[in-house]
């Protein structure tokens, strides 16, 4: 919804910043494991992911939570 300001200009609501999305290979490098291990963690539901078409991406916040949780690879 647009709002009309007293000066006649319109403003649009600000969007929240989008989360940083990391590739499987980037996550594998960060964890010092193989990409296959990262994919297994995703399949087991231990590491949440989102899919963009055929691409698999992991939110940086989800990776951070995984690391701080102490879950074993």
Buried (B, 14 or more C-beta within 10 A) or exposed (E): EEEEEEEEEEEEEEEEEEEEBBBBEBBBEBBEBEBEBBBBBBEEEEBBBEEEEEEBBBBBEBBEEBEEEEEEE
